[in-house]
Amino acid sequence: MQYDKILVNGDSYSAEEGCGGPVWADYLQDKTGIPVINRAFIGSSNQRIIRSTLEYLGEIDGAKKSLVIIGWSYIRRIELWYYGRGLELRIPDRLPGDDITKPRLCSLDWLLPPYQDIATPEQKALVPDVMEVHKALTDFYTSLYMLAHTLEAKGIDYLFFSGADNTDIGLEAFPYVNGLSQVQWCTNNKKFYQLHDFSIPDYAIKNDSDRSDTNHLSTSGHDKFSTFLLDLFLQKG
């Protein structure tokens, strides 16, 4: 891998917080010698991952050749602006300074059981029916299309895969979404790795006997997964 810097983003399956040891991004740095910046955060929505990736591109500016690796979160996960107090540690990408300068965007999950039960009726009404994913899929792929084009315009290489399990919403079940030109572009892009046929939990079940009850990777599992990613790069040239 001929890169000067690597930027990683995602949710808890890629985040350092709560893991209790090195994660696959750390092992990737050790094995390649390339500086890796990991901006994954537990509970992240895909909206947060896309927005913060754009914000953090400044951290890899100046590198001759950069790479962005993203393990996407649940497509159904919703982000909102939280007006209350007490969830400060659950709000990622906070800016320095006083409260007025800090974003208050967090995943709706944090306001709902089993984490909390503090969502308002209006916020609970945002939770879609399990079968209502057409808009979420359309928005997700439109955002991926635009993010990939932004990275390409900046000369930044990338690899996208699904960190969370989205295997239950394969595109073939949604003809309208699957027929969109931006979705077809993403589907045919070799830098998008099996977004609906692969996930870190599935990888953990098959390859990590020490995985957690929620199928998060163990320390040794993160090590193995970093090797899997390196092999994946070799396969894709």
C-alpha positions in Angstrom: 0.0 0.0 0.0 1.6 3.2 -1.2 -0.1 5.8 0.9 1.2 8.6 3.2 -1.9 8.8 5.5 -5.0 6.8 6.1 -8.3 8.2 7.5 -10.7 5.6 9.1 -14.3 6.3 10.0 -17.3 4.2 11.2 -19.2 3.2 14.2 -18.5 1.0 17.2 -17.3 -1.9 15.1 -14.3 0.3 14.1 -14.1 2.7 17.1 -11.3 2.7 19.7 -13.6 3.7 22.6 -15.0 0.7 24.5 -12.9 -1.9 22.8 -10.4 -2.3 25.6 -7.4 -2.7 23.3 -6.1 -2.0 19.8 -8.6 -2.0 16.9 -8.1 -3.0 13.3 -7.1 0.6 12.4 -4.2 0.3 14.9 -3.1 -3.0 13.5 -3.3 -1.6 10.0 -0.9 1.2 11.0 1.5 -1.3 12.7 1.6 -3.6 9.6 2.0 -0.9 7.0 3.9 1.8 8.8 1.4 4.3 7.4 0.0 6.8 9.9 -3.7 6.0 10.5 -6.2 8.6 11.9 -9.2 6.8 13.4 -12.4 8.9 13.7 -14.9 6.1 14.2 -17.3 6.7 17.1 -19.6 4.3 18.9 -23.3 4.6 17.9 -22.5 6.6 14.7 -25.1 7.0 12.0 -24.1 7.1 8.4 -25.0 10.8 8.3 -22.4 11.4 11.0 -19.8 9.3 9.2 -20.3 11.2 5.9 -20.3 14.6 7.5 -17.4 14.0 9.8 -15.3 12.4 7.0 -15.6 15.6 5.0 -14.7 17.6 8.1 -11.7 15.4 8.9 -10.2 15.5 5.4 -8.2 18.5 6.6 -6.2 16.0 8.8 -4.9 14.3 5.7 -4.3 17.4 3.6 -0.7 17.7 2.4 -0.2 14.0 2.1 0.9 13.0 -1.4 -1.3 10.0 -1.4 -4.2 9.5 1.0 -6.7 6.7 1.7 -10.1 6.8 3.4 -11.5 3.6 4.8 -15.1 3.6 6.0 -17.0 0.8 7.7 -20.6 2.0 7.3 -23.2 1.8 10.1 -26.8 0.6 10.0 -28.7 2.1 7.1 -31.8 2.5 9.2 -30.1 4.4 12.0 -31.3 8.0 12.4 -29.4 11.1 13.5 -31.0 14.0 15.2 -30.2 17.2 17.1 -30.4 16.6 20.8 -31.6 19.6 22.8 -31.3 18.0 26.3 -28.5 17.4 28.7 -26.7 14.3 30.0 -25.6 12.7 26.7 -22.5 14.8 26.1 -20.3 11.7 26.0 -22.5 10.2 23.3 -22.2 13.2 21.0 -19.2 12.8 18.7 -17.1 15.4 16.8 -17.6 18.1 19.5 -15.6 21.3 18.8 -13.4 23.1 21.3 -14.9 26.0 23.2 -18.1 26.6 25.0 -21.4 24.7 24.5 -22.7 27.0 21.8 -19.9 26.0 19.5 -20.4 22.2 19.9 -22.7 20.2 17.7 -25.6 18.4 19.4 -26.0 15.7 16.7 -26.3 12.2 18.0 -28.0 8.9 17.0 -31.6 8.5 18.0 -30.6 5.1 19.4 -29.0 6.8 22.5 -32.4 8.2 23.5 -34.2 4.9 23.3 -34.1 1.6 25.3 -32.0 -0.2 26.2 -29.7 2.8 26.5 -32.2 5.4 27.8 -35.9 6.1 27.6 -35.8 9.8 27.2 -36.9 10.3 23.6 -39.9 12.6 23.1 -43.1 11.3 21.4 -42.0 13.3 18.3 -38.6 11.7 18.3 -40.0 8.2 18.8 -42.3 8.9 15.8 -39.2 9.2 13.6 -38.4 5.5 14.1 -39.4 3.9 10.8 -41.3 0.6 10.4 -38.8 -2.2 9.8 -40.0 -2.5 6.2 -39.9 1.2 5.4 -36.4 1.6 4.1 -36.8 3.0 0.6 -36.0 6.5 1.6 -33.1 5.5 3.9 -31.6 3.4 1.1 -32.0 6.2 -1.5 -30.5 8.8 0.8 -27.6 6.4 1.8 -26.6 5.6 -1.8 -27.0 9.2 -3.0 -24.7 10.4 -0.2 -22.2 7.6 -0.9 -22.2 8.6 -4.6 -21.5 12.2 -3.7 -18.8 11.4 -1.1 -17.0 9.1 -3.5 -17.0 11.7 -6.2 -15.7 14.3 -3.7 -12.8 12.1 -2.7 -12.0 11.3 -6.3 -12.0 15.0 -7.1 -9.5 15.6 -4.3 -7.3 12.7 -5.5 -8.0 10.6 -2.4 -8.3 6.8 -2.7 -11.0 5.0 -0.7 -12.5 1.7 0.4 -16.1 1.4 1.6 -17.5 -1.7 3.4 -20.4 -2.3 5.8 -19.2 -2.4 9.4 -22.8 -3.0 10.7 -25.1 -5.8 9.4 -27.2 -4.5 6.5 -27.6 -7.9 4.9 -31.4 -7.9 5.4 -32.0 -5.1 3.0 -30.4 -6.3 -0.3 -30.9 -4.0 -3.2 -32.6 -6.7 -5.3 -35.7 -6.4 -3.1 -36.0 -2.7 -3.9 -36.3 -2.3 -7.7 -36.8 1.5 -7.7 -33.7 2.1 -5.6 -31.7 -0.5 -7.4 -32.5 1.2 -10.7 -31.2 4.6 -9.8 -28.1 5.6 -11.7 -26.2 6.6 -8.6 -26.9 3.3 -7.0 -25.8 1.4 -10.1 -22.6 3.5 -10.1 -21.9 2.5 -6.5 -22.8 -1.2 -7.2 -20.3 -1.3 -10.1 -17.5 0.5 -8.2 -14.8 -2.0 -7.1 -14.0 0.3 -4.1 -17.4 -0.6 -2.6 -17.0 -4.0 -1.0 -20.3 -6.1 -0.7 -22.3 -3.5 1.3 -25.2 -5.9 1.6 -23.4 -9.2 1.8 -20.7 -8.5 4.3 -20.4 -7.0 7.8 -18.0 -7.1 10.7 -20.4 -9.0 12.9 -20.6 -11.7 10.2 -16.9 -11.7 9.9 -16.6 -12.1 13.7 -18.9 -15.0 13.8 -16.9 -16.8 11.2 -13.4 -15.9 12.3 -13.3 -14.7 15.9 -14.1 -17.2 18.7 -13.4 -14.5 21.3 -15.9 -12.0 19.9 -18.3 -10.2 22.2 -21.9 -11.1 22.8 -22.8 -8.3 20.3 -20.4 -9.8 17.7 -17.9 -7.0 18.1 -14.3 -8.1 17.4 -12.0 -9.1 20.2 -8.4 -7.8 20.2 -7.2 -10.8 18.2 -10.2 -10.4 15.9 -9.3 -6.9 15.1 -5.8 -8.1 14.3 -7.2 -10.7 11.9 -9.5 -8.2 10.3 -6.7 -5.8 9.6 -5.0 -8.7 7.7 -8.3 -9.3 5.8 -8.4 -5.7 4.7 -4.8 -5.8 3.5 -5.5 -8.9 1.5 -8.6 -7.2 0.1 -6.4 -4.3 -1.1 -4.1 -6.8 -2.8 -7.0 -8.5 -4.5 -8.4 -5.2 -5.8 -5.0 -4.0 -6.9 
